[in-house]
Amino acid sequence: QVQLVESGGGLVQPGGSLTLSCAASGSNFFIYTMGWYRQVPGNQRELVATITRGGYTNYADSVKGRFTISRDNAKNSVYLQMNSLKPEDTAIYYCKADIFYIFRQDYWGQGTQVTVSA
């Protein structure tokens, strides 16, 4: 069984920084693309950033220049460094991974709350 576990959310003031982490646990699986998504209650879940196994990255326009996604394939982990945070970045952040385990499918983490407020 494969699980994604996120950590690193919390409360931060506008202009501050946070780093989110997500690690996949289990055995005998292979991870393709990993990414971060976020959702505000009442809104659709939206893409924040993705990274391929080879390191190719893609960002939502709203976070370009402020957020950086990275991964460590040896640790089956993905990270999101968030700088210059704004109140509109407040959301639940979810990790997603495209994983082959018995068959290929998307896995989601449980979500971690990020609140940007003075």
C-alpha positions as CSV (number, residue, x, y, z in Angstrom):
1,Q,0.0,0.0,0.0
2,V,1.3,3.5,-0.9
3,Q,0.5,6.6,1.2
4,L,1.5,10.3,0.9
5,V,2.1,12.2,4.1
6,E,2.4,16.0,4.1
7,S,3.9,18.3,6.7
8,G,5.0,21.9,7.1
9,G,1.8,23.8,7.0
10,G,0.9,26.5,9.5
11,L,0.3,30.2,10.2
12,V,2.6,32.8,8.7
13,Q,2.5,36.5,8.3
14,P,2.2,38.2,4.8
15,G,5.6,38.3,3.2
16,G,6.8,35.2,5.2
17,S,8.0,31.8,4.1
18,L,7.0,28.2,4.6
19,T,8.2,24.9,3.3
20,L,5.9,22.0,2.7
21,S,7.1,18.4,2.5
22,C,5.5,15.3,1.2
23,A,6.8,11.8,1.4
24,A,5.5,8.6,-0.2
25,S,5.7,5.4,2.0
26,G,5.3,1.8,1.1
27,S,7.3,-0.5,-1.1
28,N,7.6,-1.7,-4.7
29,F,6.3,1.4,-6.3
30,F,7.6,3.9,-8.9
31,I,6.8,7.6,-8.9
32,Y,6.4,9.7,-12.0
33,T,5.2,13.3,-11.7
34,M,4.7,14.8,-8.3
35,G,2.9,18.0,-7.5
36,W,1.2,20.4,-5.2
37,Y,-2.4,21.6,-5.4
38,R,-4.5,23.8,-3.2
39,Q,-8.1,24.3,-2.3
40,V,-10.1,27.0,-0.6
41,P,-13.5,25.7,0.9
42,G,-16.2,26.3,-1.7
43,N,-13.7,26.5,-4.6
44,Q,-12.2,23.9,-6.9
45,R,-8.8,22.4,-6.2
46,E,-6.2,24.2,-8.3
47,L,-2.7,23.3,-9.5
48,V,0.2,25.1,-7.7
49,A,3.2,23.3,-9.2
50,T,4.3,20.0,-10.6
51,I,7.7,18.4,-11.2
52,T,8.6,15.4,-13.3
53,R,10.9,12.7,-12.3
54,G,13.6,14.3,-14.4
55,G,13.1,17.7,-12.7
56,Y,11.0,19.6,-15.3
57,T,8.8,22.0,-13.4
58,N,5.5,23.8,-14.1
59,Y,3.9,26.6,-12.0
60,A,0.6,28.3,-11.8
61,D,1.0,32.0,-12.9
62,S,-0.1,33.1,-9.4
63,V,3.0,31.6,-7.7
64,K,5.7,32.0,-10.3
65,G,8.7,33.7,-8.9
66,R,7.6,33.1,-5.3
67,F,7.2,29.3,-5.0
68,T,9.8,26.6,-5.8
69,I,9.0,22.9,-6.2
70,S,11.7,20.3,-5.8
71,R,12.0,16.6,-5.2
72,D,14.3,13.9,-3.9
73,N,13.8,10.7,-5.8
74,A,15.9,8.7,-3.4
75,K,13.6,9.8,-0.5
76,N,10.4,9.6,-2.6
77,S,9.7,13.1,-1.5
78,V,8.5,16.4,-3.0
79,Y,8.9,19.9,-1.4
80,L,7.3,23.3,-1.9
81,Q,9.3,26.3,-0.8
82,M,6.9,29.2,-0.5
83,N,8.3,32.8,-0.2
84,S,6.6,36.2,-0.2
85,L,3.4,34.6,0.9
86,K,0.2,36.6,0.4
87,P,-3.2,36.2,2.2
88,E,-4.6,34.8,-1.0
89,D,-2.3,31.9,-0.7
90,T,-4.3,30.7,2.3
91,A,-5.7,27.2,1.5
92,I,-5.4,23.6,2.2
93,Y,-2.4,22.3,0.2
94,Y,-2.4,18.8,-1.2
95,C,0.4,16.6,-2.5
96,K,-0.3,14.5,-5.5
97,A,1.8,11.8,-7.1
98,D,1.4,9.7,-10.2
99,I,2.5,6.3,-9.0
100,F,2.8,2.8,-10.4
101,Y,1.9,0.3,-7.7
102,I,0.3,-2.8,-9.2
103,F,-1.1,-0.4,-11.7
104,R,-0.6,3.3,-12.4
105,Q,-2.9,5.9,-10.7
106,D,-2.8,9.2,-8.8
107,Y,-2.4,9.3,-5.1
108,W,-3.3,12.2,-2.9
109,G,-2.1,13.3,0.6
110,Q,-4.4,14.3,3.4
111,G,-3.8,18.0,3.0
112,T,-2.0,20.6,5.2
113,Q,-3.5,24.0,6.1
114,V,-1.5,27.1,5.1
115,T,-2.8,30.4,6.6
116,V,-1.3,33.7,5.7
117,S,-2.5,36.4,8.0
118,A,-1.3,39.3,10.1
